[in-house]
Amino acid sequence: MSTQNVQKTIEKENKLNIDINCDLGQSFGVYKSEIELNLLPYVSSVNISCGLHAGDPLTIMNTIKTVTCQNISIGAHVGYPDIQGFGYRSMNLTEEEMKAIIVYQIGALNSLAKIYNHKVEYVRPHGALYKQISEDFNVAMQVAKAIASYDPWLVLVGPPGDNLVKAGESANIRIAQEIQLDKKYNVDGTIDFESGDVVDLQYSIKLLETLIKESAVLNNQHGKTKINFNTIHLNMKSAVSKEIAEKTGELLPGPIPITGTFVAHSGWLE
């Protein structure tokens, strides 16, 4: 084997095959949110709001159109029916109610995606629903079962922890544990929601470097917790979001879509 081929082999073995995602289509009617488009150069998957917490039909269609010509996966960003509260208010739904709102949202996005020869490949809960998955196994199970009833090949993207993993196993669907670079983490690797969002560029960069080098997160006890993760979430909520995205792009060039992370080491991807 030539020296050049050896170097390529080393680079391939050392490459961290990871997805980077962001939320899109969070406008509704006259309320526009286009700053999120600044993240597109850095991501390989986009979570498109499906109409219940944000995203009207025209916004959804135009968002899909925006990413159609790019090598980007589409995911359903599903939330509670709560336009006024932007999906940040928790609800106590029955299993049937949860199934209805989840399937409704995936179906709406998939129908519009079909126009552009696209399809939904994964589901990422939003706001209060995302938080509840981390804290309440019953909610995690409801969401996982609802997704499986629509399409068992869809991936459930959510907060890291046993609830997500066990719900995926029980519903027999794939799950992708997600790391957010503006969050703090507990010793068990779950998100410390009580701490809120962290607006600290140096913290986010250190968290990212720890993920890349050690497959671990910084925890709130000043230590590190090993974690299995498939995707990193970027947002435009803080003053340092663009800088975080740029640094992520430097340290993780060429991210791959979420579904690709499951076969990255099988030999099918080059």
C-alpha positions in Angstrom: 0.0 0.0 0.0 1.4 3.4 -1.0 2.1 6.1 1.6 -0.8 8.2 0.2 -3.2 5.3 0.6 -2.0 4.6 4.1 -2.6 8.3 5.0 -6.1 8.1 3.6 -6.8 4.9 5.6 -5.7 6.6 8.8 -7.8 9.7 8.1 -10.9 7.5 7.4 -10.4 5.5 10.6 -10.0 8.6 12.7 -12.9 10.5 11.1 -15.8 11.2 13.5 -18.9 10.5 11.5 -21.4 12.7 13.1 -24.5 14.7 12.1 -25.0 18.4 12.8 -28.6 19.6 12.8 -30.6 22.8 13.3 -34.2 24.0 13.4 -35.8 25.6 10.4 -39.2 27.0 9.4 -40.1 28.4 12.7 -42.1 31.3 11.2 -45.9 31.5 11.2 -47.9 33.9 9.1 -46.5 37.5 9.5 -44.1 36.3 12.2 -40.8 35.6 10.4 -37.7 33.9 11.7 -35.1 33.8 8.9 -31.9 34.3 11.0 -31.9 30.5 11.4 -30.8 30.2 7.7 -27.4 31.4 8.7 -26.8 27.9 10.1 -27.4 26.1 6.8 -23.7 26.0 5.7 -22.8 24.1 8.9 -25.4 21.4 9.1 -26.3 18.0 7.4 -29.8 17.7 8.8 -32.6 20.2 9.3 -35.6 20.0 11.7 -38.6 21.6 10.0 -41.4 22.9 12.2 -44.6 21.1 11.3 -47.4 23.6 12.1 -48.4 23.0 15.7 -45.8 25.1 17.6 -44.6 27.0 14.5 -44.6 26.7 10.7 -47.6 27.3 8.5 -48.0 25.4 5.2 -46.4 28.0 3.0 -43.4 28.3 5.4 -43.0 24.6 5.5 -43.1 24.3 1.7 -40.6 27.1 1.1 -38.2 25.7 3.8 -38.2 22.3 2.0 -37.6 24.1 -1.3 -34.6 25.9 0.3 -32.8 22.7 1.2 -33.8 20.6 -1.7 -30.7 21.1 -3.8 -28.4 20.5 -0.8 -27.1 17.2 0.7 -29.3 17.7 3.8 -31.7 15.4 5.5 -35.2 16.5 6.5 -36.6 15.8 9.9 -40.0 16.6 11.4 -39.7 19.1 14.3 -42.8 18.1 16.3 -44.2 19.9 19.2 -47.3 20.4 21.3 -50.3 22.3 19.7 -49.2 25.6 21.3 -48.6 28.4 18.8 -49.1 31.1 21.5 -46.5 29.5 23.8 -44.2 28.3 21.0 -44.5 24.8 22.2 -42.7 25.6 25.5 -45.7 24.7 27.7 -46.0 21.1 28.9 -49.2 19.2 28.2 -50.5 15.9 29.7 -51.8 13.9 26.7 -53.2 10.4 26.5 -51.4 7.9 24.3 -54.0 8.4 21.6 -53.7 12.1 21.7 -49.9 11.9 21.5 -50.1 9.5 18.6 -52.5 11.9 16.8 -50.4 15.0 17.0 -47.1 13.2 16.2 -48.5 11.4 13.2 -50.3 14.5 12.0 -47.1 16.6 12.0 -44.9 13.9 10.3 -47.6 13.4 7.7 -48.0 17.1 6.9 -44.2 17.6 6.4 -43.9 14.4 4.4 -46.7 15.4 2.1 -45.1 18.7 1.2 -41.6 17.1 1.0 -43.0 14.7 -1.6 -43.5 17.6 -4.0 -39.7 18.1 -4.1 -38.9 14.3 -4.2 -37.8 14.5 -0.5 -39.0 12.5 2.5 -38.9 12.8 6.2 -36.0 10.7 7.7 -36.2 11.4 11.4 -38.2 13.1 14.1 -36.9 15.6 16.6 -39.3 16.8 19.4 -39.4 20.5 20.3 -39.5 22.5 23.5 -41.6 21.1 26.3 -42.0 17.8 24.6 -38.2 17.4 24.2 -37.7 18.2 27.9 -40.4 15.7 29.0 -38.8 12.9 27.0 -35.7 13.4 29.2 -37.7 13.5 32.4 -40.6 11.1 31.9 -40.3 7.7 30.4 -44.0 7.4 29.7 -43.8 10.5 27.4 -40.7 9.1 25.7 -42.6 5.8 25.1 -45.6 7.6 23.8 -43.5 9.5 21.2 -41.5 6.5 20.2 -44.6 4.3 19.7 -46.3 7.1 17.7 -43.4 7.4 15.4 -43.2 3.6 15.0 -46.9 3.5 14.0 -46.2 5.9 11.1 -42.9 4.5 9.9 -40.6 2.2 12.0 -37.6 3.3 9.8 -37.7 6.9 11.1 -35.1 7.9 13.7 -36.1 9.5 17.0 -33.7 12.3 17.8 -33.7 13.5 21.4 -32.0 14.3 24.7 -29.3 11.8 25.8 -30.2 9.4 28.5 -31.9 6.1 29.4 -35.4 7.3 28.7 -34.7 7.8 25.0 -32.6 4.6 24.7 -35.2 2.4 26.4 -38.1 3.9 24.6 -36.4 3.3 21.2 -35.7 -0.3 22.2 -39.3 -0.9 23.4 -40.8 0.6 20.2 -38.2 -1.1 18.0 -37.0 2.2 16.3 -33.6 3.7 16.0 -32.7 6.6 18.3 -30.1 9.3 18.0 -28.8 10.9 21.2 -28.2 14.6 20.6 -25.8 17.0 22.2 -26.5 20.7 22.5 -23.4 23.0 22.8 -25.2 25.6 24.9 -26.4 23.2 27.6 -24.9 21.9 30.8 -25.0 18.2 31.6 -25.6 16.1 34.7 -23.2 13.3 35.9 -25.4 10.7 34.2 -25.1 12.5 30.8 -28.6 13.9 30.8 -29.2 17.6 30.2 -29.3 19.9 33.2 -32.4 21.8 32.3 -32.4 23.8 35.5 -29.3 25.6 34.3 -30.9 26.9 31.2 -29.0 28.0 28.1 -25.3 28.8 28.4 -24.1 31.9 26.6 -20.4 31.2 26.8 -18.3 30.7 23.7 -15.3 29.2 25.5 -17.6 26.7 27.4 -19.2 25.6 24.1 -15.9 25.1 22.4 -14.5 23.1 25.3 -17.6 20.9 25.3 -17.2 20.4 21.6 -13.5 19.5 21.8 -14.3 17.1 24.7 -16.9 15.4 22.5 -14.6 15.0 19.6 -11.5 13.9 21.5 -13.1 11.8 24.3 -16.7 11.1 23.4 -17.7 12.7 26.6 -19.6 15.7 27.9 -18.5 18.1 30.6 -20.7 17.6 33.6 -22.0 19.9 36.3 -19.7 18.3 38.9 -16.6 19.5 37.1 -15.9 16.1 35.6 -16.6 14.3 32.3 -19.2 11.8 31.4 -18.7 9.3 28.5 -21.7 9.3 26.1 -22.8 7.8 22.9 -24.1 10.4 20.5 -25.0 10.7 16.8 -25.8 14.3 16.3 -25.0 17.9 17.5 -27.6 20.6 17.6 -26.9 24.2 16.7 -29.2 27.1 17.3 -29.3 30.9 16.7 -30.8 31.8 20.1 -27.7 33.5 21.6 -25.2 36.2 20.8 -22.4 33.6 20.3 -24.4 31.1 18.2 -22.8 32.0 14.9 -19.3 31.7 16.4 -20.2 28.3 17.9 -21.4 27.2 14.4 -18.2 28.4 12.8 -16.0 26.6 15.3 -18.1 23.4 14.9 -17.6 23.7 11.1 -13.8 24.0 11.6 -13.6 21.0 14.0 -16.2 18.8 12.3 -15.9 19.5 8.5 -18.2 17.4 6.3 -20.9 16.2 8.7 -23.1 13.4 7.5 -27.0 13.2 7.8 -28.4 11.4 10.8 -29.4 8.3 9.0 -25.8 8.0 7.6 -24.3 7.9 11.1 -25.8 4.4 11.6 -23.9 2.9 8.7 -20.8 5.1 8.8 -18.5 2.3 10.0 -20.1 -0.5 8.0 -18.0 0.1 4.9 -20.9 1.4 2.9 -19.9 5.1 3.3 -16.6 6.4 1.9 
